[in-house]
Amino acid sequence: MNNSNPLTTPSRRTLLGVLAGGAGLTATATAKRALAVPRPITKPLPTTWTLDAVNTSTSFGDGASIPFFEYMAVSGGQTRGSLPYAEATEGTSMTLAVTNSLAVPIRPAVLGVARGPLIAPGQTDSFTFTMPAAGTWLLATVPLRAQGHAAATAGRPMSGLWGTLVSRPASGQQVLYDGGPAFDREYTLLYDDADDRWNAMQADPRAQLPGPYEPNYYRVNGIAFPATMSDSDTILAAMVGERVLIRIGNMGKVRQSLHMHGYHFDVAAQNNVPEVHLGEKDTVGLPSGNTVDVILTVNQPGMFPFHPHDVQCVTANGSYPFGALTLVVAS
Ligand SMILES: [Cu+2]
């Protein structure tokens, strides 16, 4: 696929036009659905999370369908968009069991918490760890070292093998962490990016790496605009007056600056370290492999974009507006 298309000049008018049409109607209907089905914190929380690493693909607004790897949720967890999601209480024991249905070895990990075993194609293995401090943690796969079984695939792309693991406070309170901010509603947004040429070869252990990484597709929760408009996990639906916790992770290779129209939010924690210098922000930086938890106090109704500030991230191979674009829809 052509990676060198000139970027279509995006304009605010183009986006407003799209929202005024079908996408806006879809977003409103999705928000209604999201608000009608409150998602209480599940209890009791699972102690085993079972996943299957599979080949999948994502459709983008320019008509392309790009292959990705993905951890498919089997049991003990849920999904957010197309990506796996699980919750457990801080300090408890959690077992992560992964079947590797890919043609390449993988090594699952919860970043900053525990690394699992190397899992060969066709094998299943598991690892057990203690749930870390209350907050937002990222499931991924760690790069393989050039030795033993993994030699052929060391350093190769593994685009899409991620998810979110939420650690709930021991008190059982609806707060980000004990002593931390309370919230009425919460969402999880996991960003990533892909170079379609890299993704096209990642499932073939014998394929040659196609050159430098030049991302041209961007997702949030494993989907892209306009699919984000019909996903009740990814539309940020809320009622005026609510405090909304947005748990955000970035598993792409690109550093993001996430920007919200219509509101200012408080950054509550970065990489699960409480933020002490609170101040209203409309943009927050999010390097690759990092998390940030923000609290949005919804003080007006309306429909407002929330998106990475780098314009390329709201495109699909240069066409706008697609990519990692979602909306706040407040009523
Ligand atoms: Cu904007």
Residues whose N, C-alpha, C, O or C-beta is under 5 A from the ligand:
A	BS01	CU	none
